[in-house]
Amino acid sequence: MEGSRLGATVIRRRLMQSGAAFPTSFLSHGEGSGLWPSFLRWLNSTQWSERELVDMRDNAIGLFEYYLKSAEAQFPPYGPIPRTHC
């Protein structure tokens, strides 16, 4: 989540520097509101079972695999990117 917000900040900054009239307000969602620190506090204050931890890991991997498949479908000339699993 935080990486997405940091990436949005970089994209917004570059768009603004380009001088082009692109909409950018959606790229500043949550800026300055401390969402990441509050999420980490919640995450660290919760007792997770081993099963929940495995499920979280597997679901995160599945989600990113879906993103990658979607990107590969949109940009087939680049072909599949070799990937390894942990």
Secondary structure, DSSP 8 states (H G I E B T S, - for coil): -HHHHHHHHHHHHHHHHHT-----GGGGTTTTTTHHHHHHHHHHHS---HHHHHHHHHHHHHHHHHHHHHHHHH-GGG--------
